[in-house]
Amino acid sequence: MTDVTTGMPSGAFVDALARARVMAIIRGSDGDAAVATALALFDEGVRFVEISLTTPGACAAIEKVRAQLPEGAQIGAGTVLTAAEVADVEAAGAQFVVTPAVTPSIALAAERGLPVAAGALTPTEAFTAVQQGASVVKLFPASIGGPAYLKAVRDPFPHIPFLAVGGVGLDELRSYLAVGAIGVGVGSPLVGDAASGGDLVALRERARAYVAAAERHTR
């Protein structure tokens, strides 16, 4: 495995994600295709990419991407649930961790200095995730309630950075940022079938569209 330092401090991670606005979620059926997908996304200006552990060979893919990481980009591991998985992704060079729920991996990753975007849906889950050390709360699946629900959950917790994840197209990106999300996590609307050997040209076009939309909102 790669012998590298891992995550940036939690506050710096939040600030960088809030500037980038978009985290790409790679979940596919082929580890090599996942690597090619991540590198194409970085080429087109996406700065945060997670590779889900549901992808075959995910840790090897993370290691390969980390070795070719552009300056200012971050590669993370998604669907990290257990202590063993935290250790594995850290050894592979993951710079942050993403979970689908409030899981034991949150506190374990935070203890190791890995920023965590922790999955939560309810106010109780969001608060619990932060108490356990999450840097960011990943509102998932955000599509259940849309931007209005994110706003309602965020109102009593203005200090919690929220990332909207689940069914976020270009129109939804603008809407979630408008109600206070620091960014969005995007899987299939952005990645499509690229991580299973699909079209990288179309992926690049979608990536440019997301980056441009994020930049317009940031300005």
N, C-alpha and C positions, 0 to 999 in steps of 0.2 A: 504494500500500500504506500501511498504518497506520504513522505515525511514533510509536512507543511504545517504552518500555523493555520488556525481555523478562523473563527468569527471575529468581526469587529465589535467594539463595545456596543451595548444595547442601544444607547442613545444615538450613536453614530449610524447604526443600522436603520433606525427609525427615520432619521433625517435623510439618509440616502434613498430609502424607499419612497419617502414623501416627495423627493425631487424627481425620482424616476417614474413614479405613478403606476407602472405596470410590472407585474410579476407573471411570467409565463409558466404554465404548468404542463410539464411533459409527462404523459402517461401513455405508453405504447406497448407494442409486442416485440420490439427488437432493440437491444441495447446499442448496437452500432448506429441504428437510425436515430436513436435518442441523442447520441453524441452529435451527429450531423445536424440534427434539428437545433440543438442548443447553440452550436457554433454559428449556424445561419441566423438565429435570433440575435445573437450578439453582434454579428456583422451589420444587422439592420438597425441597431441602436437600442434594443431591449437590454436593460442592465441587470435585471434579476430573473433568474431561471431556476426553477426547482424540477428535479427529476424524481418522480414518485417511485417508491420502493416496490410498487406493484409492477413496474417495468422489469422484465427479465434482465439480469445483469446490471441492475441499477447502480450498485456501488462501483463496479468497474467503469461504467459510463461516467459517473461523477469524477472518478480519478482521472480519466482521459480528458475530460473537459477542463478540469482544474489545471492540468498541465499546459493547456493552450488558452488559458483565460485572458481576455483582453484587459487592459488597464481600466479600472473603475467598474468592472463587471463582477457579479457575485453568482456563484453556483451553490444551490442548496439541495437538500433532500426532503422529499415529501412523503406523507403517510408513514411517519416515524412514530411507532407506538410503544416500543419496549426499551429497556436498558441496553439489551444486546444490540438493537438497531441503532441506538445513539452512538455506541462505541464503534460500530461498523462504519457509519457514515462519517464520523469524525476522522477515523483512520483513512477513509477514502478522500478526505480533503473538503468535505462539505463545509460551507461557510455559514450556513444557517439551517434551521430545521423547521419543517411545517407539519402540523398534525391536523387530522380531520375532526378531532374532538378534544375534550379535556382528558388527557392521558397521562400516565406516569412519566412519559418521556419528557414532558415539559420541564419539570423540576430538574431532572437529570441532565438535560441539555443545558439549561441555564447554569447549573453548577459547573459545567465544563466550559462555560464561556461562549456557548453557541447561542446566538439570538434565536428566539422561537416565535413563529407566527402560529398561534394556537387556535384551532377550530372551536367555535362556540356559536350557539344560536340564540340562547336566552340571556337576559341580563344576569341571572345567577351564574351561568356558565362563563360569561365574559369576565365577571368579577373574580371568579375562582381561578380562571386561567392566569390573570394578572397576578393574583396572590401567589400562584405557584411559580412565577418567574417569567411569564410570557412577555416579550417585548411588544408584540402586536397581537390584537385579536382578529382572527380571520372569521368574519361573519359568514357562516356556511350552513346550509346553502342559502345565499342571499336572495335567490330568486323566489323563495317562499313568500317574502313580504315586500321585496323590492326596496327602492330608495326610501320610501316612507317608513318602512320598518326599521331600516338602519338608523334613520334620524331619531325615531322613537327610542331605540335602544341606546343610542349615543347621548341623548339629551341629559340623562342623569350621570353620565360618565364622560364629561368633556375631556378629561385627562387621558382617556384610553385611546390609543391609535387604532383605528379600525381599517381593515382591508376587506373589501367586498369580494366574495368568491362564489361562483356558481351561476352560470347562465349570463355572463356579462358580455354583451355585444358592444359595438361602438357607441350606440345610442345610450345604453345603460352606463357605460363608462362615464360619460359626461354627467349623467344624473346622480350617480353615486358620489362623484367628486364634489358636486354642487351641494350635497347635504353633509359634507364633512369627512367622508372617507379619505384617508391619506393616499389610497391607491386601490387598485383592483388586481385580483388574481384571475388569470384567464387561461382556460384549458382548450377545449375543442373549438370554440369560436375563433381562436387565434392559431392553435397548433394544427387543427384538422387531423389528417391521417399521416402527417409527416413522420411521427415517431414510430409508425408501423411500416415505414418504407414508402410513404406517399410523396406527394408533389412538394418539393422544396421551393420551386419557383413561386407557386401560389402562397406558400408559407411566408416567403419574403415580402410579397405584396401586402399580405395581411399585417405583418409586423410593422411595415412602414406606416400603414394606416393607423395602427394603435399608437405608435410613437408620436406621430404627427398630432393625433387627437389629444394625447397627454400633454404635449408641448403647448398646444393652443390653450388648454385650460390653465396650465402653469403660468403662462404669460398674463 
